[in-house]
Amino acid sequence: MSYTDRGMKKWGGFILSEHTAHMEQANKTPEWKEAMSEEQIESILQHATSQRVMLAIQEYQAIGVDAQADIIGQLIGIEGNSIYIRTSTGISATELANIRHIEERRLEKWFS
């Protein structure tokens, strides 16, 4: 009696619900968050500087342009009107005036 391997078909059932939820969220289009005042933004930046927390930053876009994905990373410096964020892909710079919304981002638990 010989066994016929089904190839990749047999692995399709191994996608966990957590993976499916993560993939669905990755495909979700970003939505505009509430615009914040300069004082609120500066307060969060000061806290991020002292506590070295992760940030999620949403930037203003041109009129009629959809919201872009947040810049997520750790604040590494502020110089003049620019801030520098270390992201998973490198260093990203943005102007303080371009920040629409900023929030602390907790690391998500990816294990059980």
C-alpha positions in Angstrom: 0.0 0.0 0.0 1.6 3.3 -1.1 1.0 6.7 0.5 0.1 9.6 -1.8 1.4 12.9 -0.3 -1.1 15.7 -0.7 1.6 18.3 -0.7 0.7 21.8 0.5 -3.0 20.9 0.9 -2.4 19.2 4.2 -0.8 22.3 5.7 -3.8 24.6 5.0 -5.5 23.6 8.2 -2.6 24.7 10.4 -3.3 28.4 10.1 -4.3 29.5 13.6 -7.0 32.0 14.3 -4.4 34.4 15.7 -2.6 34.3 12.3 -5.8 34.9 10.5 -6.8 37.8 12.7 -3.3 39.3 12.2 -3.5 38.9 8.4 -7.0 40.5 8.4 -5.8 43.5 10.4 -2.8 43.9 8.1 -5.2 44.2 5.1 -7.4 46.7 6.9 -7.1 50.3 5.6 -6.1 52.9 8.2 -8.7 55.3 9.4 -8.2 59.0 10.4 -7.7 59.4 14.2 -8.6 62.5 16.2 -6.3 65.5 15.6 -4.4 66.5 18.7 -3.2 69.9 19.9 0.5 70.8 19.9 0.5 70.7 23.7 -0.9 67.1 23.7 1.7 66.0 21.2 4.6 67.7 23.1 3.5 66.0 26.3 3.6 62.6 24.8 6.9 63.3 23.1 8.4 64.4 26.5 7.1 61.2 28.1 8.5 59.1 25.3 11.9 60.7 25.6 12.1 60.0 29.3 10.5 56.5 29.3 11.7 55.2 25.9 8.3 53.9 24.9 7.1 52.8 21.5 5.0 55.4 19.6 2.5 55.3 16.8 2.4 58.5 14.8 -0.3 59.4 12.2 0.7 62.2 9.8 -1.4 64.8 8.0 -1.9 64.0 4.3 -3.0 66.2 1.4 -6.7 66.9 1.1 -8.5 64.0 -0.5 -5.8 61.5 0.3 -6.7 58.5 2.5 -5.0 58.0 5.8 -1.6 56.2 5.6 -0.3 53.5 8.0 1.1 54.8 11.3 4.8 55.2 11.8 5.5 52.8 14.6 8.8 52.9 16.5 10.9 54.4 19.2 11.7 58.0 19.5 15.5 58.5 19.1 15.8 62.2 18.8 14.3 65.6 18.3 16.2 68.3 16.4 14.6 71.6 15.7 11.2 70.9 14.2 12.0 67.3 13.2 11.6 64.1 15.1 13.4 60.8 14.4 11.8 57.4 14.9 13.6 54.1 14.8 11.2 51.7 13.0 11.5 48.1 12.1 12.7 49.1 8.6 15.1 51.9 9.6 15.0 55.5 10.7 12.0 57.7 9.8 12.0 61.5 10.1 8.9 63.7 10.2 8.2 67.3 11.0 6.4 68.2 14.2 3.8 70.2 12.3 2.9 67.1 10.2 1.9 65.0 13.2 -1.9 64.6 13.4 -2.1 62.0 16.2 0.5 60.4 18.4 0.0 57.6 21.0 2.0 55.2 23.1 2.1 51.8 21.6 2.4 48.8 23.9 4.2 45.7 22.6 1.7 43.1 21.6 2.1 39.7 23.2 2.8 37.3 20.3 3.3 34.2 22.4 1.1 32.4 24.9 
